[in-house]
Amino acid sequence: MFLKFLNGMNFIARCKKYGLGLWQCPNFLFLLMGLITVAAMVGTFFVSQRFASEGVTIMSVTLVVAFIMTLGSFVIRGVEKVAEANILKTEFISIISHQLCSPLAAIKWNMEVIESERDPERVLSDKQRTFLTNIKKSNEQMLKMVTDLLEVARVDQGKAIFEKKKLDLGDIVEESVADLRIAAAEKNIEIVLKIEPVSKKVCVDERKMRVVIDNLIGNAIKYSNEGAKVEVGLKEEGKKIIFSVQDWGVGIPRYQHSKIFEKFFRSKNESRYRTEGVGIGLYLAREIVKYFGGDVWFESEAGKGSTFYFSLPVA
């Protein structure tokens, strides 16, 4: 605990980490303000004891307060710069995502045209079929990544559009699993459905919930070893519907648990296993579930796998 406190006091390293000068770094400025406040309290006491004149005491206190307010203005400017940088980053992601969507969609459309208009009598070689399959797969991955980035930008800007309807969450889960069985089959992974009878519906946006479920199950497949198993569950508990997906893959180190839902965070396991993605799937899943009044959590241990859950209130 004490070591963590000392690391937190290392404001120079923290300021360098975020590329801020000392007079723009809130960590340093807050520490300085605290020290000055304490010094001002002690100084005021001694001044009031030494000088009987109220004017001297008032002048001393006024000077200290003015200095603290000046430091406060530096803090405000630093925070404003961080906020501006965050806004610019979100706008940049939104613009880039929009620009990438059109060419990627065009590639997909042209691939579909080529396949539909291809002469059936002209048989493709194994090499040509492999190339076409790889192009389609890469295009789909890029489209999903760009769509998720665009969705993140909309969520951050408060511009995401949600169409709430009363739906059976079990139907959405089954549709998602059916679509992901192909990806699972490529790694010889079995998806086991454990859906208990659920009598009540949830009020959600079907497309947004597909994003959540696809991301969670997709991650379980991605981080599982070949020939493994992934369990997808759904049950009703009181006034909540609880979804779960469990894998026995690489797991998440305990020291990274607090960061797993951060935007653009990628754990060391991801780098080691060279998995695709930019680290926004879990962040997006949590934000969508929170919008519908639910919660997302997980249990994980490095080398033993992970279980991710989310709950939604019944309609």
C-alpha atoms as a printed R data frame, in Angstrom:
    type eleno elety resid chain resno       x       y       z
1   ATOM     1    CA   MET     A     1   0.000   0.000   0.000
2   ATOM     2    CA   PHE     A     2   2.815   2.384   0.947
3   ATOM     3    CA   LEU     A     3   4.680   1.566  -2.284
4   ATOM     4    CA   LYS     A     4   1.550   2.374  -4.307
5   ATOM     5    CA   PHE     A     5   1.312   5.712  -2.466
6   ATOM     6    CA   LEU     A     6   4.954   6.505  -3.284
7   ATOM     7    CA   ASN     A     7   4.409   5.583  -6.950
8   ATOM     8    CA   GLY     A     8   1.420   7.916  -7.025
9   ATOM     9    CA   MET     A     9   3.587  10.721  -5.626
10  ATOM    10    CA   ASN     A    10   6.066  10.331  -8.491
11  ATOM    11    CA   PHE     A    11   4.380  13.189 -10.348
12  ATOM    12    CA   ILE     A    12   7.335  13.816 -12.689
13  ATOM    13    CA   ALA     A    13   7.034  10.315 -14.186
14  ATOM    14    CA   ARG     A    14   3.243  10.616 -14.417
15  ATOM    15    CA   CYS     A    15   3.486  13.998 -16.146
16  ATOM    16    CA   LYS     A    16   6.014  12.615 -18.651
17  ATOM    17    CA   LYS     A    17   3.720   9.658 -19.310
18  ATOM    18    CA   TYR     A    18   0.967  12.011 -20.516
19  ATOM    19    CA   GLY     A    19   3.354  14.421 -22.252
20  ATOM    20    CA   LEU     A    20   2.562  17.344 -19.941
21  ATOM    21    CA   GLY     A    21   4.894  19.981 -18.522
22  ATOM    22    CA   LEU     A    22   4.980  20.534 -14.764
23  ATOM    23    CA   TRP     A    23   2.847  23.690 -15.017
24  ATOM    24    CA   GLN     A    24   0.243  21.785 -17.028
25  ATOM    25    CA   CYS     A    25   0.271  18.615 -14.915
26  ATOM    26    CA   PRO     A    26  -2.623  18.384 -12.398
27  ATOM    27    CA   ASN     A    27  -0.677  15.906 -10.210
28  ATOM    28    CA   PHE     A    28   2.144  18.409  -9.605
29  ATOM    29    CA   LEU     A    29  -0.158  21.432  -9.288
30  ATOM    30    CA   PHE     A    30  -2.477  19.785  -6.771
31  ATOM    31    CA   LEU     A    31   0.516  18.714  -4.679
32  ATOM    32    CA   LEU     A    32   1.931  22.245  -4.828
33  ATOM    33    CA   MET     A    33  -1.435  23.738  -3.881
34  ATOM    34    CA   GLY     A    34  -1.676  21.402  -0.898
35  ATOM    35    CA   LEU     A    35   1.810  22.327   0.323
36  ATOM    36    CA   ILE     A    36   1.113  26.041  -0.104
37  ATOM    37    CA   THR     A    37  -2.199  25.755   1.745
38  ATOM    38    CA   VAL     A    38  -0.525  24.052   4.698
39  ATOM    39    CA   ALA     A    39   2.316  26.613   4.650
40  ATOM    40    CA   ALA     A    40  -0.245  29.441   4.474
41  ATOM    41    CA   MET     A    41  -2.140  28.139   7.512
42  ATOM    42    CA   VAL     A    42   1.062  27.831   9.541
43  ATOM    43    CA   GLY     A    43   2.392  31.178   8.280
44  ATOM    44    CA   THR     A    44  -0.865  32.972   9.067
45  ATOM    45    CA   PHE     A    45  -0.752  31.649  12.614
46  ATOM    46    CA   PHE     A    46   2.795  32.928  13.190
47  ATOM    47    CA   VAL     A    47   2.114  36.280  11.486
48  ATOM    48    CA   SER     A    48  -0.960  36.815  13.647
49  ATOM    49    CA   GLN     A    49   1.098  35.971  16.749
50  ATOM    50    CA   ARG     A    50   4.024  38.241  15.796
51  ATOM    51    CA   PHE     A    51   2.155  41.262  14.448
52  ATOM    52    CA   ALA     A    52  -0.761  42.820  16.237
53  ATOM    53    CA   SER     A    53  -1.842  44.725  13.139
54  ATOM    54    CA   GLU     A    54  -4.797  43.129  11.388
55  ATOM    55    CA   GLY     A    55  -3.715  44.784   8.142
56  ATOM    56    CA   VAL     A    56  -0.487  42.748   7.962
57  ATOM    57    CA   THR     A    57  -2.385  39.495   8.594
58  ATOM    58    CA   ILE     A    58  -5.054  40.308   5.988
59  ATOM    59    CA   MET     A    59  -2.409  41.262   3.421
60  ATOM    60    CA   SER     A    60  -0.510  37.985   4.000
61  ATOM    61    CA   VAL     A    61  -3.634  35.870   3.656
62  ATOM    62    CA   THR     A    62  -4.706  37.802   0.524
63  ATOM    63    CA   LEU     A    63  -1.333  37.216  -1.164
64  ATOM    64    CA   VAL     A    64  -1.462  33.488  -0.399
65  ATOM    65    CA   VAL     A    65  -5.049  33.160  -1.671
66  ATOM    66    CA   ALA     A    66  -4.122  35.034  -4.875
67  ATOM    67    CA   PHE     A    67  -1.205  32.663  -5.434
68  ATOM    68    CA   ILE     A    68  -3.410  29.607  -4.869
69  ATOM    69    CA   MET     A    69  -5.995  30.968  -7.330
70  ATOM    70    CA   THR     A    70  -3.229  31.478  -9.902
71  ATOM    71    CA   LEU     A    71  -2.191  27.856  -9.472
72  ATOM    72    CA   GLY     A    72  -5.861  26.874  -9.807
73  ATOM    73    CA   SER     A    73  -6.005  28.599 -13.184
74  ATOM    74    CA   PHE     A    74  -3.045  26.456 -14.312
75  ATOM    75    CA   VAL     A    75  -4.927  23.336 -13.179
76  ATOM    76    CA   ILE     A    76  -8.030  24.402 -15.103
77  ATOM    77    CA   ARG     A    77  -6.001  25.040 -18.273
78  ATOM    78    CA   GLY     A    78  -4.325  21.641 -17.954
79  ATOM    79    CA   VAL     A    79  -7.659  19.868 -17.567
80  ATOM    80    CA   GLU     A    80  -9.108  21.835 -20.491
81  ATOM    81    CA   LYS     A    81  -6.197  20.762 -22.722
82  ATOM    82    CA   VAL     A    82  -6.748  17.121 -21.786
83  ATOM    83    CA   ALA     A    83 -10.485  17.483 -22.517
84  ATOM    84    CA   GLU     A    84  -9.787  19.162 -25.872
85  ATOM    85    CA   ALA     A    85  -7.340  16.398 -26.823
86  ATOM    86    CA   ASN     A    86  -9.982  13.786 -25.962
87  ATOM    87    CA   ILE     A    87 -12.591  15.561 -28.111
88  ATOM    88    CA   LEU     A    88 -10.151  15.817 -31.045
89  ATOM    89    CA   LYS     A    89  -9.283  12.130 -30.701
90  ATOM    90    CA   THR     A    90 -12.958  11.128 -30.757
91  ATOM    91    CA   GLU     A    91 -13.638  13.340 -33.796
92  ATOM    92    CA   PHE     A    92 -10.575  11.923 -35.575
93  ATOM    93    CA   ILE     A    93 -11.755   8.351 -34.950
94  ATOM    94    CA   SER     A    94 -15.220   9.244 -36.231
95  ATOM    95    CA   ILE     A    95 -13.868  10.866 -39.434
96  ATOM    96    CA   ILE     A    96 -11.407   8.053 -40.181
97  ATOM    97    CA   SER     A    97 -14.074   5.400 -39.546
98  ATOM    98    CA   HIS     A    98 -16.492   7.123 -41.934
99  ATOM    99    CA   GLN     A    99 -13.782   7.402 -44.586
100 ATOM   100    CA   LEU     A   100 -12.847   3.722 -44.279
101 ATOM   101    CA   CYS     A   101 -16.416   2.414 -44.317
102 ATOM   102    CA   SER     A   102 -17.090   3.314 -47.961
103 ATOM   103    CA   PRO     A   103 -14.076   1.585 -49.590
104 ATOM   104    CA   LEU     A   104 -14.456  -1.471 -47.368
105 ATOM   105    CA   ALA     A   105 -18.146  -1.759 -48.215
106 ATOM   106    CA   ALA     A   106 -17.259  -1.344 -51.907
107 ATOM   107    CA   ILE     A   107 -14.731  -4.200 -51.688
108 ATOM   108    CA   LYS     A   108 -17.348  -6.428 -50.079
109 ATOM   109    CA   TRP     A   109 -19.957  -5.529 -52.687
110 ATOM   110    CA   ASN     A   110 -17.533  -6.143 -55.581
111 ATOM   111    CA   MET     A   111 -16.529  -9.511 -54.111
112 ATOM   112    CA   GLU     A   112 -20.177 -10.528 -53.948
113 ATOM   113    CA   VAL     A   113 -20.707  -9.409 -57.578
114 ATOM   114    CA   ILE     A   114 -17.662 -11.385 -58.735
115 ATOM   115    CA   GLU     A   115 -18.942 -14.514 -56.970
116 ATOM   116    CA   SER     A   116 -22.505 -14.167 -58.277
117 ATOM   117    CA   GLU     A   117 -21.450 -13.494 -61.892
118 ATOM   118    CA   ARG     A   118 -18.617 -16.023 -62.096
119 ATOM   119    CA   ASP     A   119 -18.984 -18.624 -64.819
120 ATOM   120    CA   PRO     A   120 -19.893 -21.864 -62.999
121 ATOM   121    CA   GLU     A   121 -18.036 -23.843 -65.650
122 ATOM   122    CA   ARG     A   122 -14.807 -22.055 -64.831
123 ATOM   123    CA   VAL     A   123 -13.433 -23.895 -61.843
124 ATOM   124    CA   LEU     A   124 -11.134 -21.963 -59.541
125 ATOM   125    CA   SER     A   125  -7.894 -23.504 -58.404
126 ATOM   126    CA   ASP     A   126  -7.321 -24.214 -54.708
127 ATOM   127    CA   LYS     A   127  -4.924 -21.260 -54.565
128 ATOM   128    CA   GLN     A   128  -7.490 -18.872 -56.093
129 ATOM   129    CA   ARG     A   129 -10.213 -20.068 -53.695
130 ATOM   130    CA   THR     A   130  -7.858 -19.532 -50.757
131 ATOM   131    CA   PHE     A   131  -7.065 -16.006 -51.933
132 ATOM   132    CA   LEU     A   132 -10.755 -15.134 -52.311
133 ATOM   133    CA   THR     A   133 -11.587 -16.575 -48.895
134 ATOM   134    CA   ASN     A   134  -8.762 -14.611 -47.278
135 ATOM   135    CA   ILE     A   135  -9.893 -11.374 -48.962
136 ATOM   136    CA   LYS     A   136 -13.474 -11.881 -47.739
137 ATOM   137    CA   LYS     A   137 -12.371 -12.746 -44.219
138 ATOM   138    CA   SER     A   138  -9.992  -9.785 -43.944
139 ATOM   139    CA   ASN     A   139 -12.641  -7.447 -45.355
140 ATOM   140    CA   GLU     A   140 -15.216  -8.641 -42.810
141 ATOM   141    CA   GLN     A   141 -12.729  -8.190 -39.954
142 ATOM   142    CA   MET     A   142 -11.874  -4.674 -41.080
143 ATOM   143    CA   LEU     A   143 -15.543  -3.739 -41.506
144 ATOM   144    CA   LYS     A   144 -16.324  -4.979 -37.985
145 ATOM   145    CA   MET     A   145 -13.367  -3.070 -36.548
146 ATOM   146    CA   VAL     A   146 -14.330   0.155 -38.317
147 ATOM   147    CA   THR     A   147 -18.004  -0.254 -37.338
148 ATOM   148    CA   ASP     A   148 -16.999  -0.721 -33.684
149 ATOM   149    CA   LEU     A   149 -14.729   2.356 -33.837
150 ATOM   150    CA   LEU     A   150 -17.571   4.400 -35.303
151 ATOM   151    CA   GLU     A   151 -19.918   3.141 -32.594
152 ATOM   152    CA   VAL     A   152 -17.391   4.074 -29.880
153 ATOM   153    CA   ALA     A   153 -17.102   7.595 -31.321
154 ATOM   154    CA   ARG     A   154 -20.892   7.958 -31.318
155 ATOM   155    CA   VAL     A   155 -21.146   6.716 -27.723
156 ATOM   156    CA   ASP     A   156 -18.408   9.112 -26.565
157 ATOM   157    CA   GLN     A   157 -20.090  12.032 -28.336
158 ATOM   158    CA   GLY     A   158 -23.512  11.095 -26.992
159 ATOM   159    CA   LYS     A   159 -24.801  10.614 -30.552
160 ATOM   160    CA   ALA     A   160 -25.482   6.871 -30.465
161 ATOM   161    CA   ILE     A   161 -29.011   5.971 -31.562
162 ATOM   162    CA   PHE     A   162 -30.791   3.259 -29.569
163 ATOM   163    CA   GLU     A   163 -34.114   1.743 -30.642
164 ATOM   164    CA   LYS     A   164 -35.610   0.028 -27.616
165 ATOM   165    CA   LYS     A   165 -37.974  -2.903 -28.115
166 ATOM   166    CA   LYS     A   166 -39.188  -5.730 -25.900
167 ATOM   167    CA   LEU     A   167 -37.227  -8.753 -27.098
168 ATOM   168    CA   ASP     A   168 -36.397 -12.294 -26.076
169 ATOM   169    CA   LEU     A   169 -32.689 -12.225 -25.225
170 ATOM   170    CA   GLY     A   170 -32.488 -15.981 -25.791
171 ATOM   171    CA   ASP     A   171 -33.359 -15.537 -29.485
172 ATOM   172    CA   ILE     A   172 -30.609 -12.916 -29.903
173 ATOM   173    CA   VAL     A   173 -28.056 -15.197 -28.195
174 ATOM   174    CA   GLU     A   174 -28.991 -18.153 -30.408
175 ATOM   175    CA   GLU     A   175 -28.692 -16.058 -33.581
176 ATOM   176    CA   SER     A   176 -25.289 -14.783 -32.494
177 ATOM   177    CA   VAL     A   177 -24.033 -18.286 -31.691
178 ATOM   178    CA   ALA     A   178 -25.276 -19.576 -35.056
179 ATOM   179    CA   ASP     A   179 -23.269 -16.887 -36.873
180 ATOM   180    CA   LEU     A   180 -20.133 -17.472 -34.781
181 ATOM   181    CA   ARG     A   181 -20.047 -21.258 -35.183
182 ATOM   182    CA   ILE     A   182 -18.108 -20.832 -38.443
183 ATOM   183    CA   ALA     A   183 -15.341 -18.882 -36.660
184 ATOM   184    CA   ALA     A   184 -15.350 -21.478 -33.882
185 ATOM   185    CA   ALA     A   185 -15.154 -24.355 -36.379
186 ATOM   186    CA   GLU     A   186 -11.947 -22.883 -37.841
187 ATOM   187    CA   LYS     A   187 -10.281 -23.569 -34.479
188 ATOM   188    CA   ASN     A   188 -12.253 -26.774 -33.890
189 ATOM   189    CA   ILE     A   189 -13.958 -25.137 -30.898
190 ATOM   190    CA   GLU     A   190 -17.317 -26.406 -29.669
191 ATOM   191    CA   ILE     A   191 -19.866 -23.818 -28.535
192 ATOM   192    CA   VAL     A   192 -22.136 -25.289 -25.862
193 ATOM   193    CA   LEU     A   193 -25.445 -23.509 -25.257
194 ATOM   194    CA   LYS     A   194 -26.884 -23.613 -21.741
195 ATOM   195    CA   ILE     A   195 -29.986 -21.465 -22.064
196 ATOM   196    CA   GLU     A   196 -32.478 -21.914 -19.240
197 ATOM   197    CA   PRO     A   197 -36.187 -21.161 -19.811
198 ATOM   198    CA   VAL     A   198 -36.651 -17.381 -19.542
199 ATOM   199    CA   SER     A   199 -40.235 -16.178 -19.192
200 ATOM   200    CA   LYS     A   200 -39.589 -12.438 -19.368
201 ATOM   201    CA   LYS     A   201 -38.252 -10.129 -22.060
202 ATOM   202    CA   VAL     A   202 -35.781  -7.260 -21.995
203 ATOM   203    CA   CYS     A   203 -36.141  -3.776 -23.469
204 ATOM   204    CA   VAL     A   204 -33.102  -3.326 -25.726
205 ATOM   205    CA   ASP     A   205 -31.876  -2.459 -29.208
206 ATOM   206    CA   GLU     A   206 -31.419  -5.781 -31.021
207 ATOM   207    CA   ARG     A   207 -28.542  -4.591 -33.223
208 ATOM   208    CA   LYS     A   208 -26.658  -3.106 -30.271
209 ATOM   209    CA   MET     A   209 -27.112  -6.257 -28.207
210 ATOM   210    CA   ARG     A   210 -25.744  -8.308 -31.086
211 ATOM   211    CA   VAL     A   211 -22.612  -6.148 -30.887
212 ATOM   212    CA   VAL     A   212 -22.303  -6.946 -27.164
213 ATOM   213    CA   ILE     A   213 -22.910 -10.693 -27.480
214 ATOM   214    CA   ASP     A   214 -20.785 -11.064 -30.628
215 ATOM   215    CA   ASN     A   215 -17.873  -9.305 -28.914
216 ATOM   216    CA   LEU     A   216 -18.054 -11.402 -25.741
217 ATOM   217    CA   ILE     A   217 -18.449 -14.769 -27.485
218 ATOM   218    CA   GLY     A   218 -15.952 -13.745 -30.185
219 ATOM   219    CA   ASN     A   219 -13.355 -12.974 -27.495
220 ATOM   220    CA   ALA     A   220 -13.954 -16.353 -25.859
221 ATOM   221    CA   ILE     A   221 -13.306 -18.068 -29.190
222 ATOM   222    CA   LYS     A   222 -10.308 -15.856 -29.951
223 ATOM   223    CA   TYR     A   223  -8.531 -16.616 -26.667
224 ATOM   224    CA   SER     A   224  -9.346 -20.330 -26.528
225 ATOM   225    CA   ASN     A   225  -6.931 -22.995 -27.658
226 ATOM   226    CA   GLU     A   226  -7.733 -25.186 -30.651
227 ATOM   227    CA   GLY     A   227 -10.123 -28.035 -29.863
228 ATOM   228    CA   ALA     A   228 -11.389 -26.317 -26.701
229 ATOM   229    CA   LYS     A   229 -14.929 -25.586 -25.562
230 ATOM   230    CA   VAL     A   230 -16.863 -22.356 -25.001
231 ATOM   231    CA   GLU     A   231 -19.993 -22.340 -22.839
232 ATOM   232    CA   VAL     A   232 -22.719 -19.744 -23.401
233 ATOM   233    CA   GLY     A   233 -25.375 -19.441 -20.726
234 ATOM   234    CA   LEU     A   234 -28.567 -17.487 -20.069
235 ATOM   235    CA   LYS     A   235 -30.762 -17.525 -16.984
236 ATOM   236    CA   GLU     A   236 -33.364 -15.504 -15.125
237 ATOM   237    CA   GLU     A   237 -32.632 -14.342 -11.583
238 ATOM   238    CA   GLY     A   238 -35.327 -12.276  -9.910
239 ATOM   239    CA   LYS     A   239 -35.843  -9.153 -11.988
240 ATOM   240    CA   LYS     A   240 -32.726  -9.674 -14.096
241 ATOM   241    CA   ILE     A   241 -31.672 -11.750 -17.095
242 ATOM   242    CA   ILE     A   242 -28.047 -12.866 -16.802
243 ATOM   243    CA   PHE     A   243 -25.864 -13.814 -19.773
244 ATOM   244    CA   SER     A   244 -22.537 -15.600 -19.388
245 ATOM   245    CA   VAL     A   245 -19.785 -16.916 -21.647
246 ATOM   246    CA   GLN     A   246 -16.992 -19.078 -20.288
247 ATOM   247    CA   ASP     A   247 -13.742 -20.211 -21.873
248 ATOM   248    CA   TRP     A   248 -10.742 -22.155 -20.641
249 ATOM   249    CA   GLY     A   249  -8.188 -20.170 -22.612
250 ATOM   250    CA   VAL     A   250  -5.329 -17.827 -21.775
251 ATOM   251    CA   GLY     A   251  -7.121 -15.841 -19.066
252 ATOM   252    CA   ILE     A   252  -6.319 -12.335 -17.825
253 ATOM   253    CA   PRO     A   253  -3.564 -11.578 -15.282
254 ATOM   254    CA   ARG     A   254  -4.973 -10.239 -11.997
255 ATOM   255    CA   TYR     A   255  -2.988  -6.995 -12.159
256 ATOM   256    CA   GLN     A   256  -4.778  -6.123 -15.425
257 ATOM   257    CA   HIS     A   257  -8.319  -6.738 -14.157
258 ATOM   258    CA   SER     A   258  -8.931  -3.066 -13.338
259 ATOM   259    CA   LYS     A   259  -8.010  -1.967 -16.882
260 ATOM   260    CA   ILE     A   260  -9.825  -4.586 -18.949
261 ATOM   261    CA   PHE     A   261 -12.822  -2.345 -19.773
262 ATOM   262    CA   GLU     A   262 -10.697   0.675 -20.665
263 ATOM   263    CA   LYS     A   263 -10.865   1.985 -24.202
264 ATOM   264    CA   PHE     A   264  -8.024   0.756 -26.464
265 ATOM   265    CA   PHE     A   265  -6.571  -1.429 -23.700
266 ATOM   266    CA   ARG     A   266  -4.873  -4.618 -24.899
267 ATOM   267    CA   SER     A   267  -3.498  -7.054 -22.367
268 ATOM   268    CA   LYS     A   268  -0.069  -8.632 -22.697
269 ATOM   269    CA   ASN     A   269  -1.782 -11.927 -23.518
270 ATOM   270    CA   GLU     A   270  -3.228 -10.336 -26.652
271 ATOM   271    CA   SER     A   271   0.215  -9.251 -27.824
272 ATOM   272    CA   ARG     A   272   1.681 -12.660 -27.062
273 ATOM   273    CA   TYR     A   273  -1.022 -14.553 -28.984
274 ATOM   274    CA   ARG     A   274  -1.080 -11.998 -31.844
275 ATOM   275    CA   THR     A   275  -4.863 -11.609 -31.756
276 ATOM   276    CA   GLU     A   276  -6.666  -9.082 -33.927
277 ATOM   277    CA   GLY     A   277  -8.460  -6.018 -32.618
278 ATOM   278    CA   VAL     A   278  -7.785  -2.572 -31.204
279 ATOM   279    CA   GLY     A   279  -9.108  -3.049 -27.668
280 ATOM   280    CA   ILE     A   280 -12.564  -1.461 -27.899
281 ATOM   281    CA   GLY     A   281 -14.899  -4.483 -27.840
282 ATOM   282    CA   LEU     A   282 -15.240  -4.770 -24.056
283 ATOM   283    CA   TYR     A   283 -15.445  -0.996 -23.596
284 ATOM   284    CA   LEU     A   284 -18.253  -0.813 -26.158
285 ATOM   285    CA   ALA     A   285 -20.062  -3.816 -24.644
286 ATOM   286    CA   ARG     A   286 -20.006  -2.246 -21.181
287 ATOM   287    CA   GLU     A   287 -21.252   1.149 -22.411
288 ATOM   288    CA   ILE     A   288 -24.158  -0.428 -24.340
289 ATOM   289    CA   VAL     A   289 -25.221  -2.642 -21.424
290 ATOM   290    CA   LYS     A   290 -24.989   0.313 -19.009
291 ATOM   291    CA   TYR     A   291 -27.259   2.339 -21.323
292 ATOM   292    CA   PHE     A   292 -29.958  -0.341 -20.944
293 ATOM   293    CA   GLY     A   293 -29.622  -0.281 -17.151
294 ATOM   294    CA   GLY     A   294 -27.483  -3.403 -16.873
295 ATOM   295    CA   ASP     A   295 -24.035  -4.301 -15.627
296 ATOM   296    CA   VAL     A   296 -20.978  -6.155 -16.981
297 ATOM   297    CA   TRP     A   297 -18.407  -8.059 -14.929
298 ATOM   298    CA   PHE     A   298 -15.998 -10.963 -15.245
299 ATOM   299    CA   GLU     A   299 -13.935 -13.598 -13.456
300 ATOM   300    CA   SER     A   300 -10.559 -14.591 -14.822
301 ATOM   301    CA   GLU     A   301  -7.234 -16.160 -13.930
302 ATOM   302    CA   ALA     A   302  -4.151 -16.234 -16.144
303 ATOM   303    CA   GLY     A   303  -3.759 -19.616 -17.793
304 ATOM   304    CA   LYS     A   304  -7.160 -20.896 -16.622
305 ATOM   305    CA   GLY     A   305  -9.634 -18.936 -18.728
306 ATOM   306    CA   SER     A   306 -12.325 -16.307 -18.213
307 ATOM   307    CA   THR     A   307 -16.048 -15.963 -17.654
308 ATOM   308    CA   PHE     A   308 -17.774 -12.748 -18.717
309 ATOM   309    CA   TYR     A   309 -21.262 -11.820 -17.571
310 ATOM   310    CA   PHE     A   310 -23.806  -9.121 -18.167
311 ATOM   311    CA   SER     A   311 -27.195  -8.560 -16.601
312 ATOM   312    CA   LEU     A   312 -30.223  -6.682 -17.916
313 ATOM   313    CA   PRO     A   313 -33.404  -5.681 -16.080
314 ATOM   314    CA   VAL     A   314 -36.551  -7.440 -17.261
315 ATOM   315    CA   ALA     A   315 -39.054  -5.360 -19.206
